[in-house]
């Protein structure tokens, strides 16, 4: 684990850059930032996973999208989990 921007812990040893703006070409092409290409061992190119979230498009190293989606909870399970936290005295607020 490393510290990203603002002291946020990330799974990468090197700091992760702040939000950056990139240009999408008229043919829909977008360059992956060099820092991500180096971290993901894509200096010579290669496949990545892309998830279209409707409100955003997420690019991940090849094979990571399915792992991420498998870790997510459906909305009803998330709501049940959050509701269960109300019973935890260590998480109680005043």
DSSP file (Angstrom, degrees, kcal/mol; ACC not computed):
  #  RESIDUE AA STRUCTURE BP1 BP2  ACC     N-H-->O    O-->H-N    N-H-->O    O-->H-N    TCO  KAPPA ALPHA  PHI   PSI    X-CA   Y-CA   Z-CA
    1    1 A X              0   0    0      0, 0.0     2,-0.3     0, 0.0    10,-0.2   0.000 360.0 360.0 360.0 146.9    0.0    0.0    0.0
    2    2 A X  E     -A   10   0A   0      8,-2.0     8,-3.0    10,-0.4     2,-0.6  -0.825 360.0 -94.7-135.2 175.2    1.2    3.5   -0.7
    3    3 A X  E     -A    9   0A   0     10,-0.4     6,-0.2    -2,-0.3     3,-0.1  -0.848  37.9-167.6 -97.0 124.6    0.0    7.1   -0.1
    4    4 A X    >   -     0   0    0      4,-4.8     3,-1.5    -2,-0.6    11,-0.1  -0.071  49.4 -39.0 -89.1-162.7   -1.8    8.7   -3.0
    5    5 A X  G >  S+     0   0    0     11,-0.9     3,-1.0     1,-0.3    -1,-0.2  -0.369 131.3  14.6 -61.8 135.1   -2.7   12.3   -3.4
    6    6 A X  G 3  S-     0   0    0      1,-0.2    -1,-0.3    -3,-0.1     3,-0.1   0.682 131.0 -68.5  73.8  19.0   -3.7   14.0   -0.1
    7    7 A X  G <  S+     0   0    0     -3,-1.5     2,-0.3     1,-0.3    -1,-0.2   0.608  87.5 154.7  78.0  10.8   -2.4   11.1    2.0
    8    8 A X    <   -     0   0    0     -3,-1.0    -4,-4.8    -4,-0.1     2,-0.3  -0.558  45.7-120.8 -74.5 133.7   -5.1    8.7    0.8
    9    9 A X  E     +A    3   0A   0     -2,-0.3     2,-0.3    -6,-0.2    -6,-0.2  -0.597  37.4 177.0 -77.5 131.0   -4.0    5.1    1.0
   10   10 A X  E     -A    2   0A   0     -8,-3.0    -8,-2.0    -2,-0.3     5,-0.0  -0.781  43.5-112.5-124.3 170.8   -4.0    3.2   -2.3
   11   11 A X  S    S+     0   0    0     -2,-0.3     2,-0.3   -10,-0.2    -8,-0.1   0.465  94.2  86.4 -83.0   0.7   -3.0   -0.3   -3.3
   12   12 A X  S    S-     0   0    0    -10,-0.2   -10,-0.4     2,-0.1    -2,-0.3  -0.765  73.0-142.2-101.9 146.7   -0.1    1.2   -5.3
   13   13 A X  S    S+     0   0    0     -2,-0.3   -10,-0.4   -11,-0.1     2,-0.2   0.864  86.8  65.2 -72.1 -36.8    3.3    2.0   -3.9
   14   14 A X  S    S-     0   0    0    -12,-0.1    -2,-0.1     1,-0.1   -12,-0.1  -0.563  99.7 -95.9 -86.1 151.8    3.6    5.2   -6.0
   15   15 A X        -     0   0    0     -2,-0.2     2,-0.4   -11,-0.1   -11,-0.2  -0.333  35.1-127.3 -63.5 146.7    1.3    8.1   -5.5
   16   16 A X        -     0   0    0     -4,-0.1   -11,-0.9     1,-0.1    -1,-0.1  -0.832  29.0-113.0 -98.8 135.4   -1.6    8.3   -7.8
   17   17 A X        -     0   0    0     -2,-0.4     3,-0.1     1,-0.1   -12,-0.1  -0.148  30.1-102.5 -67.1 159.1   -2.1   11.6   -9.6
   18   18 A X        -     0   0    0      1,-0.2    -1,-0.1   -14,-0.1     2,-0.1  -0.039  61.5 -58.9 -65.4 177.8   -4.9   14.1   -9.1
   19   19 A X        -     0   0    0      1,-0.0     2,-0.3     2,-0.0    -1,-0.2  -0.410  62.3-171.3 -62.4 135.0   -7.9   14.3  -11.5
   20   20 A X        -     0   0    0     -3,-0.1     2,-0.4    -2,-0.1    -1,-0.0  -0.927  19.7-127.0-129.0 154.4   -6.7   15.2  -15.0
   21   21 A X        -     0   0    0     -2,-0.3     2,-0.3     2,-0.0    -2,-0.0  -0.876  26.6-173.3-103.5 134.3   -8.6   16.1  -18.1
   22   22 A X        -     0   0    0     -2,-0.4     2,-0.4    11,-0.0     8,-0.0  -0.909  22.2-119.8-125.9 153.8   -8.0   14.2  -21.3
   23   23 A X        -     0   0    0     -2,-0.3     2,-0.5     8,-0.0     8,-0.4  -0.781  15.7-148.8 -95.7 131.4   -9.2   14.7  -24.9
   24   24 A X        -     0   0    0     -2,-0.4     6,-0.2     6,-0.1     5,-0.0  -0.879  23.6-128.7 -96.5 128.6  -11.3   12.1  -26.7
   25   25 A X    >   -     0   0    0      4,-2.6     3,-2.2    -2,-0.5    -1,-0.0  -0.213  26.4-101.9 -71.8 167.5  -10.7   12.1  -30.4
   26   26 A X  T 3  S+     0   0    0      1,-0.3    -1,-0.1     2,-0.1    -2,-0.0   0.716 125.7  55.2 -63.7 -19.7  -13.6   12.3  -32.9
   27   27 A X  T 3  S-     0   0    0      2,-0.1    -1,-0.3     0, 0.0    -2,-0.1   0.365 124.3-104.8 -93.0   4.8  -13.1    8.6  -33.5
   28   28 A X  S <  S+     0   0    0     -3,-2.2     2,-0.2     1,-0.3    -2,-0.1   0.551  70.0 147.1  89.3   8.4  -13.5    7.9  -29.7
   29   29 A X        -     0   0    0     -5,-0.0    -4,-2.6     2,-0.0     2,-0.3  -0.532  21.5-179.6 -82.7 146.9   -9.9    7.3  -28.9
   30   30 A X        -     0   0    0     -6,-0.2     2,-0.4    -2,-0.2    -6,-0.1  -0.993  24.1-126.6-142.7 136.5   -8.4    8.2  -25.5
   31   31 A X        -     0   0    0     -8,-0.4     2,-0.4    -2,-0.3     3,-0.1  -0.689  20.1-128.2 -86.3 136.4   -4.8    7.8  -24.3
   32   32 A X        -     0   0    0     -2,-0.4     5,-0.1     1,-0.1    -1,-0.0  -0.699  40.5-100.2 -77.8 130.6   -4.2    6.0  -21.0
   33   33 A X     >  -     0   0    0     -2,-0.4     4,-2.3     1,-0.1     3,-0.4  -0.168  26.7-120.6 -54.4 145.0   -2.0    8.2  -18.9
   34   34 A X  H  > S+     0   0    0      1,-0.2     4,-2.6     2,-0.2     5,-0.2   0.866 111.0  57.4 -56.1 -41.2    1.7    7.1  -18.9
   35   35 A X  H  > S+     0   0    0      1,-0.2     4,-2.3     2,-0.2    -1,-0.2   0.907 109.5  45.0 -60.0 -41.2    1.8    6.6  -15.1
   36   36 A X  H  > S+     0   0    0     -3,-0.4     4,-2.5     2,-0.2    -1,-0.2   0.903 110.6  54.2 -69.0 -40.8   -1.1    4.1  -15.4
   37   37 A X  H  <>S+     0   0    0     -4,-2.3     5,-3.5     1,-0.2     6,-0.4   0.910 111.5  45.7 -58.9 -41.2    0.6    2.4  -18.4
   38   38 A X  H ><5S+     0   0    0     -4,-2.6     3,-1.3     3,-0.2    -2,-0.2   0.941 113.5  48.2 -66.9 -47.4    3.8    1.9  -16.4
   39   39 A X  H 3<5S+     0   0    0     -4,-2.3    -2,-0.2     1,-0.3    -1,-0.2   0.867 116.5  43.5 -59.5 -37.6    1.9    0.6  -13.2
   40   40 A X  T 3<5S-     0   0    0     -4,-2.5    -1,-0.3    -5,-0.1    -2,-0.2   0.303 113.0-116.7 -94.0   8.4   -0.1   -1.8  -15.3
   41   41 A X  T < 5S+     0   0    0     -3,-1.3    -3,-0.2    -4,-0.2     3,-0.2   0.910  75.0 130.5  56.5  46.1    2.9   -3.0  -17.4
   42   42 A X    > < +     0   0    0     -5,-3.5     3,-2.2    -6,-0.2    -4,-0.2   0.000  16.5 124.5-115.0  26.2    1.3   -1.6  -20.6
   43   43 A X  T 3  S+     0   0    0     -6,-0.4    -1,-0.1     1,-0.3     3,-0.1   0.808  85.9  38.0 -58.6 -28.9    4.3    0.3  -21.9
   44   44 A X  T 3  S-     0   0    0      1,-0.4    -1,-0.3    -3,-0.2    -2,-0.1   0.242 125.7-103.1-103.3  11.6    4.1   -1.7  -25.2
   45   45 A X    <   +     0   0    0     -3,-2.2    -1,-0.4    -8,-0.1     2,-0.3  -0.224  52.0 158.6  92.5 173.7    0.3   -1.6  -25.2
   46   46 A X        -     0   0    0     -3,-0.1     2,-0.1    -4,-0.1    -4,-0.1  -0.851  41.6 -48.4 150.7 176.6   -2.2   -4.4  -24.3
   47   47 A X        -     0   0    0     -2,-0.3    15,-0.7    14,-0.0     2,-0.3  -0.395  43.0-176.8 -79.1 152.2   -5.7   -5.0  -23.2
   48   48 A X  E     -B   61   0B   0     13,-0.2     2,-0.3    -2,-0.1    13,-0.2  -0.911  26.9-113.8-134.6 163.4   -7.6   -3.3  -20.4
   49   49 A X  E     -B   60   0B   0     11,-2.5    11,-2.8    -2,-0.3     2,-0.4  -0.798  27.3-163.7 -97.1 144.7  -11.1   -3.8  -19.0
   50   50 A X  E     -B   59   0B   0     -2,-0.3     2,-0.5     9,-0.2     9,-0.2  -0.998   5.2-166.2-131.0 130.4  -13.7   -1.1  -19.4
   51   51 A X  E     -B   58   0B   0      7,-2.7     7,-2.9    -2,-0.4     2,-0.8  -0.976  11.6-150.1-115.9 122.7  -16.9   -0.8  -17.4
   52   52 A X  E     -B   57   0B   0     -2,-0.5     5,-0.2     5,-0.2    -2,-0.0  -0.831  15.5-179.8 -92.0 108.6  -19.6    1.6  -18.6
   53   53 A X        -     0   0    0      3,-3.0     2,-0.7    -2,-0.8     4,-0.2   0.414  43.2-118.7 -88.4   0.6  -21.4    2.8  -15.5
   54   54 A X  S    S+     0   0    0      2,-0.5     3,-0.1     1,-0.1    -1,-0.1  -0.277 111.6  45.4  90.0 -48.9  -23.8    5.0  -17.4
   55   55 A X  S    S+     0   0    0     -2,-0.7     2,-0.3     1,-0.2    -1,-0.1   0.491 128.0  10.6-101.8  -7.9  -22.6    8.1  -15.6
   56   56 A X        -     0   0    0      2,-0.0    -3,-3.0    -5,-0.0    -2,-0.5  -0.978  65.6-128.3-161.5 160.6  -18.9    7.2  -16.0
   57   57 A X  E     -B   52   0B   0     -2,-0.3     2,-0.5    -5,-0.2    -5,-0.2  -0.987  23.8-156.4-119.2 125.8  -16.6    4.9  -17.8
   58   58 A X  E     -B   51   0B   0     -7,-2.9    -7,-2.7    -2,-0.5     2,-0.5  -0.881   1.7-159.4-107.4 129.5  -14.1    3.0  -15.6
   59   59 A X  E     +B   50   0B   0     -2,-0.5     2,-0.3    -9,-0.2    -9,-0.2  -0.925  18.7 171.4-108.6 130.5  -10.8    1.6  -17.1
   60   60 A X  E     -B   49   0B   0    -11,-2.8   -11,-2.5    -2,-0.5     3,-0.1  -0.893  41.3 -82.8-133.2 160.4   -9.0   -1.1  -15.1
   61   61 A X  E >   -B   48   0B   0     -2,-0.3     3,-2.4   -13,-0.2     4,-0.4  -0.340  69.6 -77.4 -59.0 147.5   -6.1   -3.5  -15.7
   62   62 A X  T 3  S+     0   0    0    -15,-0.7    -1,-0.1     1,-0.3   -14,-0.1  -0.198 119.8  16.8 -49.6 130.1   -7.1   -6.6  -17.7
   63   63 A X  T 3> S+     0   0    0     -3,-0.1     4,-0.7     1,-0.0    -1,-0.3   0.266 101.1  95.1  90.5 -10.4   -9.0   -9.1  -15.5
   64   64 A X  H <>  +     0   0    0     -3,-2.4     4,-2.5     2,-0.2     5,-0.2   0.727  67.5  69.7 -87.4 -22.1   -9.8   -6.6  -12.7
   65   65 A X  H  > S+     0   0    0     -4,-0.4     4,-2.8     1,-0.2     5,-0.2   0.936 100.7  46.3 -63.4 -46.6  -13.3   -5.6  -13.8
   66   66 A X  H  > S+     0   0    0      1,-0.2     4,-2.3     2,-0.2    -1,-0.2   0.902 112.3  51.7 -63.6 -39.8  -14.8   -8.9  -12.9
   67   67 A X  H  X S+     0   0    0     -4,-0.7     4,-1.1     2,-0.2    -1,-0.2   0.920 111.8  47.2 -61.2 -43.4  -13.1   -9.0   -9.6
   68   68 A X  H >X S+     0   0    0     -4,-2.5     4,-0.8     1,-0.2     3,-0.7   0.939 112.6  47.9 -63.5 -47.8  -14.4   -5.5   -8.8
   69   69 A X  H >< S+     0   0    0     -4,-2.8     3,-0.6     1,-0.3    -1,-0.2   0.857 108.2  55.3 -64.4 -34.2  -17.9   -6.3   -9.8
   70   70 A X  H 3< S+     0   0    0     -4,-2.3    -1,-0.3     1,-0.2    -2,-0.2   0.776 105.7  53.6 -67.3 -25.3  -17.8   -9.5   -7.8
   71   71 A X  H << S+     0   0    0     -4,-1.1    -1,-0.2    -3,-0.7    -2,-0.2   0.651  91.3  94.6 -82.2 -16.3  -16.9   -7.4   -4.7
   72   72 A X    <<  -     0   0    0     -4,-0.8     2,-0.3    -3,-0.6    -3,-0.0  -0.486  68.5-136.9 -81.1 146.8  -19.9   -5.1   -5.1
   73   73 A X        -     0   0    0     -2,-0.2    -2,-0.1     1,-0.1    -1,-0.0  -0.786  23.2-109.2 -98.3 143.1  -23.1   -5.6   -3.2
   74   74 A X     >  -     0   0    0     -2,-0.3     4,-2.3     1,-0.1     3,-0.3  -0.334  40.1-103.8 -61.3 157.1  -26.6   -5.2   -4.8
   75   75 A X  H  > S+     0   0    0      1,-0.2     4,-2.5     2,-0.2     5,-0.2   0.854 120.0  51.5 -55.7 -41.3  -28.4   -2.1   -3.5
   76   76 A X  H  > S+     0   0    0      1,-0.2     4,-2.1     2,-0.2    -1,-0.2   0.891 111.1  47.2 -67.5 -38.1  -30.7   -4.1   -1.2
   77   77 A X  H  > S+     0   0    0     -3,-0.3     4,-2.3     2,-0.2    -1,-0.2   0.884 111.8  51.4 -68.4 -37.5  -27.9   -6.0    0.4
   78   78 A X  H  X S+     0   0    0     -4,-2.3     4,-2.7     2,-0.2    -2,-0.2   0.931 109.9  49.3 -63.0 -45.2  -26.0   -2.7    0.9
   79   79 A X  H  X S+     0   0    0     -4,-2.5     4,-2.5     1,-0.2    -2,-0.2   0.904 110.8  50.3 -61.6 -41.6  -29.0   -1.1    2.5
   80   80 A X  H  X S+     0   0    0     -4,-2.1     4,-1.9     2,-0.2    -1,-0.2   0.910 111.1  49.3 -61.8 -41.9  -29.4   -4.1    4.8
   81   81 A X  H  X S+     0   0    0     -4,-2.3     4,-1.0     2,-0.2    -2,-0.2   0.934 111.6  47.7 -63.4 -46.9  -25.7   -3.9    5.8
   82   82 A X  H >X S+     0   0    0     -4,-2.7     3,-0.7     1,-0.2     4,-0.6   0.910 111.1  51.8 -61.8 -42.1  -25.9   -0.2    6.5
   83   83 A X  H >< S+     0   0    0     -4,-2.5     3,-1.1     1,-0.2     4,-0.3   0.871 104.4  57.4 -61.9 -36.3  -29.1   -0.7    8.6
   84   84 A X  H >< S+     0   0    0     -4,-1.9     3,-1.2     1,-0.2    -1,-0.2   0.766  95.1  66.1 -67.0 -23.8  -27.3   -3.4   10.6
   85   85 A X  H X< S+     0   0    0     -4,-1.0     3,-1.8    -3,-0.7     6,-0.3   0.753  84.3  72.9 -69.0 -23.4  -24.6   -0.9   11.6
   86   86 A X  T << S+     0   0    0     -3,-1.1    -1,-0.3    -4,-0.6    -2,-0.2   0.754  92.6  56.7 -62.7 -22.9  -27.1    1.1   13.6
   87   87 A X  T <  S+     0   0    0     -3,-1.2     2,-0.7    -4,-0.3    -1,-0.3   0.512  84.8  96.2 -85.6  -5.5  -27.0   -1.8   16.2
   88   88 A X    X   -     0   0    0     -3,-1.8     3,-1.5     1,-0.2     4,-0.4  -0.773  60.6-159.5 -91.3 112.1  -23.2   -1.4   16.7
   89   89 A X  G >  S+     0   0    0     -2,-0.7     3,-0.7     1,-0.3    -1,-0.2   0.784  90.2  62.7 -62.7 -26.1  -22.5    0.8   19.7
   90   90 A X  G 3  S+     0   0    0      1,-0.2    -1,-0.3    -3,-0.1    -2,-0.0   0.745 108.0  43.0 -69.8 -21.3  -19.0    1.5   18.4
   91   91 A X  G <  S+     0   0    0     -3,-1.5    -1,-0.2    -6,-0.3    -2,-0.2   0.404  86.1 124.5-102.9   0.7  -20.5    3.2   15.4
   92   92 A X    <   -     0   0    0     -3,-0.7     2,-0.3    -4,-0.4    -6,-0.0  -0.303  45.2-155.3 -63.9 143.0  -23.2    5.1   17.2
   93   93 A X              0   0    0      1,-0.1    -2,-0.1     0, 0.0    -1,-0.0  -0.803 360.0 360.0-115.4 161.1  -23.3    8.9   16.7
   94   94 A X              0   0    0     -2,-0.3    -1,-0.1     0, 0.0    -2,-0.0   0.416 360.0 360.0-104.0 360.0  -24.7   11.5   18.9
